Structures are given as C-alpha cells and as structure tokens.
Amino acid sequence: MPSANVDISTPDGVANAYLARPDEGAHPGVLFLMDAYGVRPAIHEMADRIADAGYLVLAPNLFYRAGRSPLGELRRADVLSV
C-alpha cells in the first residue's frame, strides 16, 4: 500500500499531510481529521488501516499555520488514558 507525506499549497501557507491509499485505481476518499496532538505515527497507522479497507485517506495538519506537524515530541505521559 503506497503512502507518503505530502505538502498542500494554500493561500496562506503550506499544509503538510499524510496520504495513504490502496493499490492503483479509483477509490472512495476519507478526510481524516487529526486530534490536538497533530499528524504523527499513530495517525499514520490509523490512516493505513482505513486505506487497507479500500479508501484513499488524507490526514492534513489542521494547525499548519503554527508549523509543520508534529510541533513537538509527544511523550507517553502527555497522553491521557480513557
């Protein structure tokens, strides 16, 4: 399954994003919105699972105006357990 980090040009800057897709051909799309921690390996893994089910998945950095995601190192202690 192909996947890549991509840049999307916008009128007010460049938004980085993660793109995951099944093999060649047309597929329905999913816009995967990140949580407050940004686009990171956990988001990549979730997008990859959705792509494995046959969807083209784009996970953009919604906070791109503040910088490329991830903005800092995410430590396990920073994430709350539910």
N, C-alpha and C positions, 0 to 999 in steps of 0.2 A: 504494500500500500504506500503510494507516494505521499510525502508530507514535506512542508517547508515553512520556514519563517519568511514572511513577505512584508513589503512596505507598500502602503496605500497612500498616494498623494491626496491631500485635502486642501481646501482653500487656505487653511491656517496651519499647515504643517504636514508632517509625515507620520502616519499612524503605523506602528508595527503590528503584525498579526501573525497568527498561526493558521495554516491552511492544511487540512487533511482531506484526502479523497480516496475513494476506491480506485480500482483499475480504470483504464481508459473508458471513454464513453460518457453519455449524458446521465446525470444522477440528480435527484431532488436535493435541494440545498437546505442547510441549517445554519442560522446565525447564532453562534454560541456566545452568550454574554458572560463575561468573567465576573468574579466576585471582587471584593475590595482589595484582595492581595495581588491582583493582576494576572496577566498571562504568564504562566510558569509551567514547570514539568507536569504538575497534577492536572492542569487544564489540557496540556498536550495529550496526556493519557486518556482523558475523558473524550476529547475530540476524536482521537484514534479509534476508540471503541464505537463511537457513533458512525464513523467512516467505515468501519468493518461491517456495519449493518447495511451499507449501501448508500450512504449520504455523503455529499460534498459538505465539509464543515469549515466555516471561517470563524475564528475566535480573535476579534480585534482588541487591541489595547484601548479601552474606552477613555483612559486618562492620558492619552498620548501628548496632550499639551503640557503635561508636567514632566515628560521624558519617556524614554523607552522603557518598556516593562521587561523584567521586574525592576522596580525602582530601588530595591534593597534586598539584602539577603533575608530570606524567610527562615526563621528558626522554629523548630517544633514547639517550643514554649510560647510562641506568638499566636498559635492557632488554638482556639477554644474547642474543647470536646463537647459534643452534643449528645 
